[in-house]
Amino acid sequence: MDLYVRWLTTPGYLVAVERNIISNMLTKTKYNRKGTARQFGINYRSMMYWLERLGIEAND
């Protein structure tokens, strides 16, 4: 398997992609976590779990 393909499928890469997507949405909603959760179609508690799991500070 190509090294690039292996890198793309590693958990670290997926976490980086998730962090990027969430950070962009937080910026777009001016760090309104409830608004961000609404944009993703998830509830606020799930959003907070997601932020905690990815190590994103709530008030970045």
C-alpha positions in Angstrom: 0.0 0.0 0.0 1.2 3.4 -0.9 2.6 5.4 2.1 0.3 8.4 1.3 -2.8 6.1 1.3 -1.8 4.6 4.6 -1.3 8.1 6.1 -4.7 9.2 4.8 -6.4 6.3 6.6 -4.7 6.7 10.0 -6.7 7.8 13.0 -4.4 10.8 13.4 -5.2 12.1 10.0 -9.0 11.7 10.6 -8.7 13.6 13.9 -6.8 16.4 12.1 -9.6 16.6 9.5 -12.3 16.6 12.2 -10.5 19.3 14.2 -10.2 21.4 11.1 -13.9 21.1 10.2 -15.0 21.9 13.7 -12.6 24.8 14.1 -13.8 26.3 10.8 -17.4 26.0 11.9 -16.7 27.5 15.3 -15.0 30.5 13.6 -17.9 30.8 11.2 -20.4 30.9 14.1 -18.1 33.2 16.2 -17.4 30.4 18.7 -21.1 29.9 19.4 -21.1 26.2 20.4 -24.9 25.9 20.3 -24.9 27.4 16.8 -22.1 25.1 15.7 -24.0 22.1 17.0 -27.1 23.3 15.1 -25.1 23.6 11.9 -23.9 20.0 12.3 -27.4 18.8 13.2 -26.3 17.4 16.6 -27.3 18.3 20.1 -25.3 20.6 22.3 -24.1 17.7 24.6 -22.8 15.8 21.6 -21.0 18.9 20.5 -19.3 19.4 23.8 -18.2 15.7 23.9 -16.8 16.1 20.4 -14.8 19.2 21.4 -13.5 17.4 24.5 -12.5 14.3 22.6 -10.6 16.3 20.0 -9.0 18.5 22.6 -10.5 21.8 21.4 -10.9 24.4 24.1 -14.5 25.6 24.5 -13.3 29.3 24.4 -10.6 29.2 21.8 
